[in-house]
Amino acid sequence: MSGSIGLWPPTMSMIPGGISQEAPLSLQHVARVITALNPGESLKSIVHGFCFLTSPSYVSVAKKSWQQISNAKVR
């Protein structure tokens, strides 16, 4: 799966609030697609993934979002 962004489904526009809102929403979208395609699977099933960010300052936010959504440890 690729290309998940922080779109707010009711309006199909980017969620306001910047990266701190976009990252968790994007990961929530990914989690729902994984579960829809493979019932019983979740973000915990991900072995390797890539996250493209527009600024190095967003890395900590992306890691925090991953930890919260997947309950996984991030190095």
N, CA, C and O atoms as a DFTB+ gen file, in Angstrom:
300 C
 N C O
     1  1       0.843      -1.162       0.000
     2  2       0.000       0.000       0.000
     3  2       0.892       1.230       0.000
     4  3       1.931       1.253       0.660
     5  1       0.493       2.233      -0.728
     6  2       1.273       3.470      -0.723
     7  2       0.364       4.674      -0.901
     8  3      -0.788       4.551      -1.318
     9  1       0.901       5.824      -0.579
    10  2       0.208       7.076      -0.846
    11  2      -0.844       7.491       0.158
    12  3      -1.728       8.274      -0.190
    13  1      -0.794       7.013       1.369
    14  2      -1.772       7.435       2.359
    15  2      -1.401       8.812       2.893
    16  3      -0.265       9.052       3.303
    17  1      -2.372       9.703       2.880
    18  2      -2.162      11.053       3.417
    19  2      -3.283      11.365       4.398
    20  3      -4.246      10.607       4.512
    21  1      -3.157      12.459       5.090
    22  2      -4.124      12.833       6.117
    23  2      -5.360      13.533       5.594
    24  3      -5.660      14.653       6.006
    25  1      -6.084      12.883       4.687
    26  2      -7.336      13.456       4.193
    27  2      -8.456      13.188       5.185
    28  3      -8.561      12.093       5.736
    29  1      -9.291      14.196       5.408
    30  2     -10.461      14.050       6.252
    31  2     -11.604      13.570       5.355
    32  3     -12.074      14.330       4.509
    33  1     -12.060      12.323       5.523
    34  2     -13.038      11.735       4.604
    35  2     -14.302      12.553       4.329
    36  3     -14.736      12.605       3.179
    37  1     -14.919      13.200       5.341
    38  2     -16.152      13.928       5.029
    39  2     -15.978      15.062       4.016
    40  3     -16.900      15.378       3.263
    41  1     -14.787      15.671       4.004
    42  2     -14.566      16.809       3.102
    43  2     -13.583      16.497       1.980
    44  3     -13.469      17.253       1.016
    45  1     -12.873      15.376       2.114
    46  2     -11.819      15.001       1.156
    47  2     -10.784      16.109       1.006
    48  3     -10.271      16.350      -0.086
    49  1     -10.484      16.780       2.116
    50  2      -9.427      17.788       2.137
    51  2      -8.479      17.443       3.286
    52  3      -8.817      16.660       4.174
    53  1      -7.301      18.037       3.252
    54  2      -6.317      17.778       4.298
    55  2      -6.870      18.246       5.637
    56  3      -7.481      19.310       5.742
    57  1      -6.642      17.435       6.643
    58  2      -7.103      17.783       7.984
    59  2      -6.294      18.982       8.478
    60  3      -5.076      19.017       8.305
    61  1      -6.958      19.963       9.089
    62  2      -6.203      21.097       9.622
    63  2      -5.382      20.679      10.843
    64  3      -5.722      19.715      11.527
    65  1      -4.319      21.400      11.104
    66  2      -3.521      21.136      12.295
    67  2      -2.109      20.682      12.000
    68  3      -1.315      20.479      12.919
    69  1      -1.784      20.520      10.718
    70  2      -0.418      20.162      10.358
    71  2      -0.068      18.716      10.645
    72  3      -0.945      17.865      10.799
    73  1       1.233      18.451      10.713
    74  2       1.758      17.090      10.822
    75  2       1.244      16.364      12.061
    76  3       1.058      15.148      12.019
    77  1       1.013      17.071      13.150
    78  2       0.568      16.406      14.383
    79  2      -0.825      15.805      14.234
    80  3      -1.180      14.883      14.969
    81  1      -1.611      16.310      13.300
    82  2      -2.933      15.748      13.013
    83  2      -2.891      14.820      11.796
    84  3      -3.591      13.809      11.751
    85  1      -2.063      15.179      10.813
    86  2      -1.990      14.398       9.578
    87  2      -1.378      13.011       9.787
    88  3      -1.878      12.030       9.237
    89  1      -0.311      12.919      10.568
    90  2       0.384      11.638      10.748
    91  2      -0.509      10.566      11.362
    92  3      -0.598       9.471      10.808
    93  1      -1.182      10.838      12.497
    94  2      -2.038       9.785      13.056
    95  2      -3.206       9.419      12.143
    96  3      -3.582       8.250      12.055
    97  1      -3.778      10.413      11.466
    98  2      -4.905      10.128      10.572
    99  2      -4.456       9.274       9.396
   100  3      -5.153       8.339       9.003
   101  1      -3.310       9.589       8.842
   102  2      -2.761       8.804       7.738
   103  2      -2.526       7.356       8.162
   104  3      -2.866       6.427       7.429
   105  1      -1.949       7.167       9.334
   106  2      -1.707       5.806       9.830
   107  2      -3.016       5.081      10.139
   108  3      -3.109       3.865       9.967
   109  1      -4.012       5.814      10.587
   110  2      -5.322       5.207      10.821
   111  2      -5.903       4.701       9.501
   112  3      -6.490       3.620       9.452
   113  1      -5.740       5.482       8.435
   114  2      -6.201       5.044       7.105
   115  2      -5.481       3.760       6.689
   116  3      -6.110       2.821       6.202
   117  1      -4.169       3.723       6.880
   118  2      -3.379       2.537       6.524
   119  2      -3.872       1.332       7.321
   120  3      -4.061       0.252       6.761
   121  1      -4.077       1.510       8.608
   122  2      -4.536       0.404       9.462
   123  2      -5.877      -0.139       8.990
   124  3      -6.090      -1.351       8.986
   125  1      -6.768       0.735       8.598
   126  2      -8.088       0.294       8.134
   127  2      -8.010      -0.468       6.823
   128  3      -8.741      -1.437       6.621
   129  1      -7.133      -0.038       5.939
   130  2      -6.961      -0.750       4.668
   131  2      -6.365      -2.135       4.925
   132  3      -6.818      -3.121       4.343
   133  1      -5.362      -2.215       5.785
   134  2      -4.750      -3.510       6.109
   135  2      -5.811      -4.467       6.658
   136  3      -5.893      -5.619       6.234
   137  1      -6.615      -3.989       7.594
   138  2      -7.650      -4.825       8.198
   139  2      -8.722      -5.216       7.179
   140  3      -9.223      -6.340       7.207
   141  1      -9.073      -4.297       6.286
   142  2     -10.089      -4.604       5.271
   143  2      -9.584      -5.658       4.290
   144  3     -10.346      -6.531       3.874
   145  1      -8.325      -5.586       3.923
   146  2      -7.762      -6.540       2.961
   147  2      -7.403      -7.876       3.597
   148  3      -7.474      -8.923       2.953
   149  1      -7.016      -7.827       4.871
   150  2      -6.590      -9.034       5.589
   151  2      -7.191      -9.025       6.988
   152  3      -6.526      -8.616       7.940
   153  1      -8.437      -9.467       7.128
   154  2      -9.053      -9.459       8.456
   155  2      -8.161     -10.163       9.485
   156  3      -7.589     -11.218       9.214
   157  1      -8.060      -9.566      10.642
   158  2      -7.210     -10.119      11.692
   159  2      -5.806      -9.539      11.701
   160  3      -5.073      -9.697      12.677
   161  1      -5.429      -8.875      10.627
   162  2      -4.108      -8.250      10.562
   163  2      -4.217      -6.797      11.028
   164  3      -5.304      -6.221      11.058
   165  1      -3.083      -6.223      11.387
   166  2      -3.056      -4.842      11.855
   167  2      -1.698      -4.223      11.538
   168  3      -0.865      -4.843      10.875
   169  1      -1.483      -3.011      12.008
   170  2      -0.182      -2.368      11.806
   171  2       0.931      -3.156      12.485
   172  3       2.093      -3.038      12.096
   173  1       0.596      -3.957      13.491
   174  2       1.603      -4.793      14.154
   175  2       2.157      -5.846      13.202
   176  3       3.217      -6.418      13.455
   177  1       1.440      -6.106      12.105
   178  2       1.882      -7.095      11.122
   179  2       2.940      -6.529      10.171
   180  3       3.575      -7.283       9.435
   181  1       3.130      -5.214      10.183
   182  2       4.078      -4.566       9.282
   183  2       5.501      -4.932       9.697
   184  3       5.889      -4.751      10.851
   185  1       6.267      -5.445       8.750
   186  2       7.653      -5.804       9.019
   187  2       8.578      -4.662       8.634
   188  3       9.572      -4.400       9.312
   189  1       8.247      -3.989       7.547
   190  2       9.111      -2.916       7.052
   191  2       8.228      -1.882       6.352
   192  3       7.329      -2.238       5.591
   193  1       8.484      -0.633       6.609
   194  2       7.705       0.424       5.970
   195  2       8.545       1.660       5.733
   196  3       9.611       1.828       6.325
   197  1       8.061       2.509       4.876
   198  2       8.730       3.773       4.574
   199  2       7.773       4.918       4.863
   200  3       6.576       4.826       4.592
   201  1       8.302       5.974       5.403
   202  2       7.515       7.168       5.674
   203  2       8.277       8.353       5.070
   204  3       9.406       8.644       5.463
   205  1       7.654       9.015       4.132
   206  2       8.277      10.171       3.502
   207  2       7.727      11.438       4.135
   208  3       6.515      11.651       4.180
   209  1       8.630      12.274       4.622
   210  2       8.275      13.513       5.293
   211  2       8.866      14.693       4.539
   212  3       9.851      14.543       3.815
   213  1       8.274      15.849       4.705
   214  2       8.767      17.033       3.997
   215  2       9.783      17.827       4.803
   216  3      10.369      18.784       4.296
   217  1       9.997      17.437       6.058
   218  2      10.979      18.138       6.889
   219  2      11.557      17.177       7.927
   220  3      10.823      16.376       8.506
   221  1      12.865      17.252       8.164
   222  2      13.465      16.412       9.203
   223  2      12.858      16.664      10.589
   224  3      12.886      15.784      11.450
   225  1      12.323      17.837      10.795
   226  2      11.730      18.164      12.100
   227  2      10.458      17.356      12.373
   228  3       9.977      17.332      13.506
   229  1       9.915      16.702      11.358
   230  2       8.687      15.913      11.516
   231  2       8.953      14.462      11.940
   232  3       8.013      13.724      12.237
   233  1      10.215      14.053      11.970
   234  2      10.544      12.659      12.283
   235  2      10.016      12.261      13.659
   236  3       9.427      11.190      13.805
   237  1      10.215      13.095      14.652
   238  2       9.762      12.741      16.001
   239  2       8.239      12.615      16.060
   240  3       7.714      11.758      16.771
   241  1       7.537      13.458      15.325
   242  2       6.072      13.385      15.299
   243  2       5.619      12.087      14.625
   244  3       4.692      11.428      15.095
   245  1       6.278      11.727      13.522
   246  2       5.932      10.498      12.813
   247  2       6.198       9.276      13.692
   248  3       5.388       8.349      13.724
   249  1       7.321       9.268      14.401
   250  2       7.638       8.141      15.291
   251  2       6.602       8.029      16.414
   252  3       6.140       6.935      16.736
   253  1       6.253       9.148      16.993
   254  2       5.268       9.152      18.079
   255  2       3.920       8.643      17.570
   256  3       3.255       7.860      18.248
   257  1       3.524       9.077      16.403
   258  2       2.256       8.622      15.819
   259  2       2.276       7.125      15.576
   260  3       1.303       6.431      15.871
   261  1       3.391       6.620      15.034
   262  2       3.517       5.178      14.798
   263  2       3.383       4.412      16.110
   264  3       2.660       3.418      16.177
   265  1       4.074       4.868      17.149
   266  2       4.022       4.192      18.443
   267  2       2.597       4.174      18.999
   268  3       2.146       3.155      19.521
   269  1       1.900       5.283      18.889
   270  2       0.549       5.365      19.432
   271  2      -0.434       4.507      18.646
   272  3      -1.280       3.838      19.239
   273  1      -0.335       4.518      17.327
   274  2      -1.289       3.780      16.498
   275  2      -0.997       2.283      16.504
   276  3      -1.924       1.473      16.533
   277  1       0.276       1.908      16.478
   278  2       0.626       0.486      16.340
   279  2       1.030      -0.178      17.652
   280  3       1.136      -1.403      17.721
   281  1       1.254       0.622      18.695
   282  2       1.771       0.097      19.958
   283  2       3.100      -0.620      19.757
   284  3       3.410      -1.578      20.465
   285  1       3.882      -0.153      18.789
   286  2       5.173      -0.774      18.458
   287  2       6.320       0.076      18.966
   288  3       6.184       1.286      19.146
   289  1       7.447      -0.571      19.196
   290  2       8.650       0.168      19.566
   291  2       9.287       0.715      18.300
   292  3       9.319       0.039      17.272
   293  1       9.790       1.929      18.375
   294  2      10.454       2.571      17.248
   295  2      11.865       2.916      17.674
   296  3      12.092       3.469      18.750
   297  1      12.822       2.573      16.796
   298  2      14.218       2.905      17.110
   299  2      14.551       4.306      16.706
   300  3      15.682       4.752      16.897
